[in-house]
Amino acid sequence: MDMTWIMDRVAIGGGIENAENMAAVAAAGVTHIINMQIEFDDTELAVQHGIKVLNNGVYNDFEPKPPELFQRGVDFGLAALRKRNTKLLIHCTLGMHRAPTMALAILCALGWPLKIARQLIERCRPVVYFCDNYVASVEDFLNHREVCAKVENQTQLSPAA
């Protein structure tokens, strides 16, 4: 199974696509999967191993991606990582574009500066190619997330009407 650990509990990889590969993923201790490929749904393969899957598939067309795509993945990934003894695999077909981009969004949501997170991913998994539109989409997501957090904080601090 093509899987690269970028942190103790976060890996990036290529497509799983069969029971043998899913067994290898489970044997590596993976408990949660974010599937960024639209071409194949891992859910049935994961069920027998008790692995939770978020199908967050998107075409690898190098076009900008909406903030909602990253929000779903970040919410799922952060919830998984808040639990003890969990490991998260983020994958697409080849583990070169979509999965690393989602990993970038998750690391940034954890507080990593984008540049440092990108360098870590590229160093750990040299096949990664960050498309400019995908990186800009992560930046847009992070800005959108920050604005939403500020609005929420202001709403909570506002006096009741």
Contacts in CASP RR format, 6 or more apart in sequence:
PFRMAT RR
TARGET T0000
AUTHOR 0000-0000-0000
METHOD contacts of the structure
MODEL  1
MDMTWIMDRVAIGGGIENAENMAAVAAAGVTHIINMQIEFDDTELAVQHG
IKVLNNGVYNDFEPKPPELFQRGVDFGLAALRKRNTKLLIHCTLGMHRAP
TMALAILCALGWPLKIARQLIERCRPVVYFCDNYVASVEDFLNHREVCAK
VENQTQLSPAA
1 13 0 8 1.000
1 16 0 8 1.000
1 21 0 8 1.000
1 24 0 8 1.000
1 25 0 8 1.000
1 28 0 8 1.000
2 13 0 8 1.000
2 14 0 8 1.000
2 15 0 8 1.000
2 94 0 8 1.000
2 95 0 8 1.000
3 11 0 8 1.000
3 12 0 8 1.000
3 13 0 8 1.000
3 14 0 8 1.000
3 24 0 8 1.000
3 25 0 8 1.000
3 28 0 8 1.000
3 89 0 8 1.000
3 91 0 8 1.000
4 11 0 8 1.000
4 12 0 8 1.000
4 13 0 8 1.000
4 124 0 8 1.000
4 125 0 8 1.000
5 11 0 8 1.000
5 124 0 8 1.000
6 12 0 8 1.000
6 103 0 8 1.000
6 120 0 8 1.000
6 121 0 8 1.000
6 124 0 8 1.000
6 125 0 8 1.000
9 81 0 8 1.000
9 86 0 8 1.000
9 87 0 8 1.000
9 88 0 8 1.000
10 81 0 8 1.000
10 87 0 8 1.000
10 88 0 8 1.000
10 90 0 8 1.000
10 103 0 8 1.000
10 106 0 8 1.000
10 107 0 8 1.000
11 28 0 8 1.000
11 30 0 8 1.000
11 87 0 8 1.000
11 88 0 8 1.000
11 89 0 8 1.000
11 90 0 8 1.000
12 89 0 8 1.000
12 90 0 8 1.000
12 91 0 8 1.000
12 95 0 8 1.000
12 99 0 8 1.000
12 100 0 8 1.000
12 103 0 8 1.000
12 121 0 8 1.000
12 124 0 8 1.000
12 125 0 8 1.000
12 128 0 8 1.000
13 89 0 8 1.000
13 90 0 8 1.000
13 91 0 8 1.000
13 92 0 8 1.000
13 95 0 8 1.000
13 99 0 8 1.000
13 125 0 8 1.000
14 91 0 8 1.000
14 92 0 8 1.000
14 93 0 8 1.000
14 94 0 8 1.000
14 95 0 8 1.000
14 99 0 8 1.000
15 21 0 8 1.000
15 37 0 8 1.000
15 40 0 8 1.000
15 91 0 8 1.000
15 92 0 8 1.000
15 93 0 8 1.000
15 94 0 8 1.000
15 95 0 8 1.000
16 22 0 8 1.000
16 25 0 8 1.000
16 33 0 8 1.000
16 35 0 8 1.000
16 40 0 8 1.000
16 42 0 8 1.000
16 45 0 8 1.000
16 91 0 8 1.000
17 40 0 8 1.000
18 45 0 8 1.000
19 45 0 8 1.000
22 42 0 8 1.000
22 45 0 8 1.000
22 46 0 8 1.000
22 49 0 8 1.000
22 51 0 8 1.000
23 49 0 8 1.000
25 33 0 8 1.000
25 49 0 8 1.000
25 51 0 8 1.000
25 89 0 8 1.000
26 49 0 8 1.000
26 50 0 8 1.000
26 51 0 8 1.000
28 87 0 8 1.000
28 89 0 8 1.000
29 87 0 8 1.000
30 51 0 8 1.000
30 87 0 8 1.000
30 88 0 8 1.000
30 89 0 8 1.000
31 50 0 8 1.000
31 51 0 8 1.000
31 52 0 8 1.000
31 80 0 8 1.000
31 83 0 8 1.000
31 85 0 8 1.000
31 86 0 8 1.000
31 87 0 8 1.000
31 88 0 8 1.000
32 51 0 8 1.000
32 52 0 8 1.000
32 53 0 8 1.000
32 54 0 8 1.000
32 76 0 8 1.000
32 77 0 8 1.000
32 80 0 8 1.000
32 86 0 8 1.000
32 87 0 8 1.000
32 88 0 8 1.000
32 89 0 8 1.000
33 42 0 8 1.000
33 46 0 8 1.000
33 51 0 8 1.000
33 52 0 8 1.000
33 53 0 8 1.000
33 54 0 8 1.000
33 88 0 8 1.000
33 89 0 8 1.000
33 90 0 8 1.000
33 91 0 8 1.000
34 53 0 8 1.000
34 54 0 8 1.000
34 56 0 8 1.000
34 73 0 8 1.000
34 76 0 8 1.000
34 77 0 8 1.000
34 88 0 8 1.000
34 89 0 8 1.000
34 90 0 8 1.000
34 91 0 8 1.000
34 99 0 8 1.000
34 102 0 8 1.000
35 41 0 8 1.000
35 42 0 8 1.000
35 53 0 8 1.000
35 54 0 8 1.000
35 55 0 8 1.000
35 56 0 8 1.000
35 57 0 8 1.000
35 91 0 8 1.000
35 92 0 8 1.000
36 56 0 8 1.000
36 57 0 8 1.000
36 58 0 8 1.000
36 90 0 8 1.000
36 91 0 8 1.000
36 92 0 8 1.000
36 98 0 8 1.000
36 99 0 8 1.000
36 101 0 8 1.000
36 102 0 8 1.000
37 57 0 8 1.000
37 60 0 8 1.000
37 91 0 8 1.000
37 92 0 8 1.000
37 93 0 8 1.000
37 98 0 8 1.000
38 57 0 8 1.000
38 58 0 8 1.000
38 59 0 8 1.000
39 93 0 8 1.000
40 93 0 8 1.000
41 55 0 8 1.000
42 53 0 8 1.000
42 55 0 8 1.000
43 53 0 8 1.000
43 55 0 8 1.000
46 52 0 8 1.000
46 53 0 8 1.000
52 80 0 8 1.000
54 72 0 8 1.000
54 73 0 8 1.000
54 76 0 8 1.000
54 77 0 8 1.000
56 69 0 8 1.000
56 72 0 8 1.000
56 73 0 8 1.000
56 76 0 8 1.000
56 102 0 8 1.000
57 98 0 8 1.000
58 65 0 8 1.000
58 69 0 8 1.000
58 98 0 8 1.000
60 92 0 8 1.000
60 93 0 8 1.000
60 97 0 8 1.000
60 98 0 8 1.000
62 97 0 8 1.000
62 131 0 8 1.000
62 133 0 8 1.000
62 134 0 8 1.000
63 133 0 8 1.000
64 133 0 8 1.000
64 134 0 8 1.000
64 136 0 8 1.000
64 137 0 8 1.000
64 140 0 8 1.000
65 101 0 8 1.000
65 133 0 8 1.000
65 134 0 8 1.000
65 137 0 8 1.000
66 137 0 8 1.000
67 137 0 8 1.000
67 140 0 8 1.000
67 141 0 8 1.000
67 144 0 8 1.000
67 145 0 8 1.000
69 137 0 8 1.000
69 141 0 8 1.000
70 102 0 8 1.000
70 105 0 8 1.000
70 137 0 8 1.000
70 138 0 8 1.000
70 141 0 8 1.000
71 141 0 8 1.000
71 145 0 8 1.000
73 102 0 8 1.000
73 105 0 8 1.000
73 106 0 8 1.000
74 105 0 8 1.000
74 106 0 8 1.000
74 109 0 8 1.000
74 141 0 8 1.000
74 145 0 8 1.000
77 88 0 8 1.000
77 106 0 8 1.000
78 106 0 8 1.000
78 109 0 8 1.000
78 110 0 8 1.000
80 86 0 8 1.000
80 88 0 8 1.000
81 88 0 8 1.000
81 110 0 8 1.000
88 106 0 8 1.000
90 99 0 8 1.000
90 100 0 8 1.000
90 102 0 8 1.000
90 103 0 8 1.000
90 106 0 8 1.000
91 99 0 8 1.000
92 98 0 8 1.000
92 99 0 8 1.000
94 127 0 8 1.000
95 125 0 8 1.000
95 127 0 8 1.000
95 128 0 8 1.000
96 127 0 8 1.000
96 128 0 8 1.000
96 129 0 8 1.000
97 128 0 8 1.000
97 129 0 8 1.000
97 130 0 8 1.000
97 131 0 8 1.000
97 134 0 8 1.000
98 134 0 8 1.000
100 121 0 8 1.000
100 125 0 8 1.000
100 128 0 8 1.000
100 130 0 8 1.000
101 130 0 8 1.000
101 131 0 8 1.000
101 134 0 8 1.000
101 135 0 8 1.000
101 137 0 8 1.000
101 138 0 8 1.000
103 117 0 8 1.000
103 121 0 8 1.000
104 114 0 8 1.000
104 117 0 8 1.000
104 118 0 8 1.000
104 121 0 8 1.000
104 130 0 8 1.000
104 135 0 8 1.000
104 138 0 8 1.000
105 138 0 8 1.000
105 141 0 8 1.000
105 142 0 8 1.000
107 117 0 8 1.000
107 120 0 8 1.000
107 121 0 8 1.000
108 114 0 8 1.000
108 117 0 8 1.000
108 138 0 8 1.000
108 142 0 8 1.000
109 142 0 8 1.000
109 145 0 8 1.000
112 120 0 8 1.000
114 135 0 8 1.000
114 138 0 8 1.000
114 139 0 8 1.000
114 142 0 8 1.000
118 130 0 8 1.000
118 135 0 8 1.000
121 128 0 8 1.000
122 128 0 8 1.000
122 130 0 8 1.000
END
